[in-house]
Amino acid sequence: MRQTQALAALTALFAASLPIAPSALAQTPTTPGEETACSAVAAPPAELSGWGHAMPLAAAGAAENLDAARLTLGHAAAATLPRTPEVTYALRPEKPGGSVSYGGLFAFDVPKAGTYIVALSTGAWIDVVRDGKAVESTAHGRGPACTGIRKMVTFPLEPGRHVIQIAANGAPDLSILVAERP
């Protein structure tokens, strides 16, 4: 009992010293992979503010169909994906998924060199391809709690057309957003 009270006091002291609300601590997963329980949807960071206004968009199954699968920077898409066997990737994904998974291709244009975030509602594999080569990511992690963003991957990108390859998704749909990191 005494140890429990001491632990509770230390937890309260620690929570008070953080620059976040103590209620946010209750929403933080306690083990890796554990989903956060949310009582309300939280707003994403400013650079991802378009997340809540997704427009329908079908992923391309091959590079020649990319004009119909164009993402606009800062705007989310509620994407539908074909089954993996129906997709012809520009490059073989590092984690291509199996015959029962889903994937697809999207095009987007980068106006200026910088760091860009690709945010997904699922844990699917993300590749960004430019001029036939994969762009190496510089960071990856989970999205902010309770926003619906499950995965974020950061890429250093140069101006021009880029292709996002989604692979190994467990369902035929996901939300996706690409935004410049401030």
C-alpha positions in Angstrom: 0.0 0.0 0.0 2.8 2.4 1.0 4.7 1.6 -2.2 1.5 2.2 -4.3 1.0 5.6 -2.7 4.7 6.6 -3.2 4.4 5.5 -6.9 1.3 7.5 -7.3 2.9 10.6 -5.8 6.0 10.2 -8.0 3.8 9.8 -11.1 1.8 13.0 -10.2 5.1 14.9 -9.6 6.5 13.7 -13.0 3.3 14.5 -14.8 3.2 18.0 -13.4 6.7 18.7 -14.7 5.9 17.8 -18.3 4.8 20.4 -20.8 1.7 18.3 -21.7 -1.6 17.8 -19.9 -1.6 15.0 -17.4 -4.7 13.5 -19.2 -2.4 12.9 -22.2 -0.4 10.5 -20.0 -3.4 8.4 -19.5 -3.7 8.0 -23.3 -0.1 7.0 -23.9 0.4 3.3 -24.7 2.2 1.4 -21.9 3.7 -1.2 -24.2 5.0 -1.1 -27.8 2.3 -1.8 -30.3 -0.6 -1.2 -27.8 -3.2 1.1 -29.3 -4.1 4.3 -27.5 -7.6 4.5 -26.2 -9.1 7.9 -27.2 -12.3 9.5 -26.0 -12.1 12.2 -28.6 -10.2 12.9 -31.9 -7.2 15.2 -31.4 -6.1 17.8 -33.9 -2.9 16.9 -35.7 0.1 19.3 -35.8 -0.2 22.4 -38.0 1.8 20.9 -40.9 -0.7 18.0 -41.0 -3.9 20.1 -40.5 -5.4 18.7 -43.8 -5.6 15.3 -42.2 -9.3 15.6 -41.2 -10.5 16.6 -44.7 -9.6 13.6 -46.8 -10.9 13.4 -50.4 -11.4 10.0 -52.1 -8.6 8.9 -54.4 -7.9 5.5 -56.1 -4.2 4.4 -56.0 -2.6 3.6 -59.3 -1.8 0.0 -60.0 1.1 1.0 -62.4 3.2 4.0 -63.2 1.4 4.7 -66.4 -1.8 5.5 -64.4 -0.1 7.9 -61.9 -1.8 11.1 -63.4 -5.1 9.9 -61.9 -3.5 9.1 -58.5 -2.0 12.5 -57.7 -1.7 13.8 -54.2 -1.7 17.4 -53.3 0.7 18.5 -50.6 -1.0 19.2 -47.3 -4.3 17.5 -48.3 -5.3 14.1 -47.2 -6.6 11.4 -49.4 -9.0 8.6 -48.5 -7.3 6.1 -50.7 -8.5 2.8 -52.1 -5.8 0.2 -53.0 -5.8 -2.7 -55.3 -4.6 -6.2 -54.2 -0.8 -6.5 -54.3 -0.8 -9.0 -57.2 -2.5 -6.3 -59.3 0.2 -3.7 -58.6 3.3 -3.1 -60.8 5.7 -1.2 -58.6 8.3 1.2 -60.0 10.8 -0.6 -57.7 10.3 -3.7 -55.7 9.3 -2.6 -52.2 11.5 -3.7 -49.4 8.4 -5.2 -47.8 6.1 -6.1 -50.7 3.4 -7.9 -48.7 1.7 -11.1 -49.8 -1.0 -12.0 -52.2 -3.7 -11.1 -49.7 -2.3 -7.6 -49.0 -3.0 -4.3 -50.7 -0.8 -1.6 -52.2 -0.6 1.1 -54.8 1.2 4.1 -56.3 0.7 7.8 -55.9 2.4 10.8 -57.5 3.1 14.1 -55.9 5.1 17.2 -56.9 7.7 18.8 -54.6 8.0 22.6 -55.3 11.2 23.2 -53.3 13.9 21.1 -51.6 13.1 20.3 -48.0 12.0 17.7 -45.5 8.6 16.1 -46.2 6.4 13.8 -44.1 4.3 11.0 -45.4 1.5 10.2 -42.9 -0.7 7.1 -43.1 -3.6 5.8 -41.1 -2.1 2.3 -41.2 1.2 0.6 -40.7 1.7 -0.1 -44.4 5.2 0.0 -46.0 6.1 3.3 -47.6 8.7 3.9 -50.3 9.3 7.2 -52.0 10.8 6.9 -55.5 12.5 9.6 -57.6 14.1 9.0 -61.0 13.9 5.3 -60.6 15.7 5.2 -57.2 14.3 4.9 -53.7 14.8 7.9 -51.5 16.2 7.0 -48.1 14.0 8.0 -45.1 15.5 10.0 -42.3 13.0 9.3 -39.5 9.9 7.3 -38.9 7.5 6.8 -36.0 3.9 6.8 -34.8 1.6 9.7 -35.4 0.3 12.0 -32.6 -2.1 10.2 -30.3 -5.8 10.2 -31.1 -5.4 11.9 -34.5 -5.9 8.8 -36.7 -2.4 9.0 -38.0 -0.7 5.7 -37.3 2.6 6.1 -39.1 4.8 9.0 -40.2 8.0 8.7 -42.3 10.2 11.7 -43.1 12.1 12.0 -46.4 14.6 14.7 -47.7 13.2 15.6 -51.1 14.4 17.6 -54.1 12.0 19.6 -56.4 10.2 17.5 -59.0 7.8 14.6 -59.4 8.0 11.8 -56.8 6.2 8.5 -56.5 4.9 6.9 -53.2 4.7 3.2 -53.2 2.4 1.7 -50.6 2.9 -2.0 -49.9 1.8 -4.7 -47.4 -1.4 -2.9 -46.3 -3.9 -5.3 -44.6 -7.0 -3.6 -46.0 -8.1 -2.1 -49.3 -8.2 1.5 -47.9 -6.1 4.0 -45.9 -5.7 7.7 -45.4 -2.5 9.3 -46.7 -1.1 12.8 -46.5 2.2 14.4 -47.7 3.3 17.7 -46.2 6.5 19.8 -45.9 8.0 19.7 -42.4 8.5 23.2 -41.1 
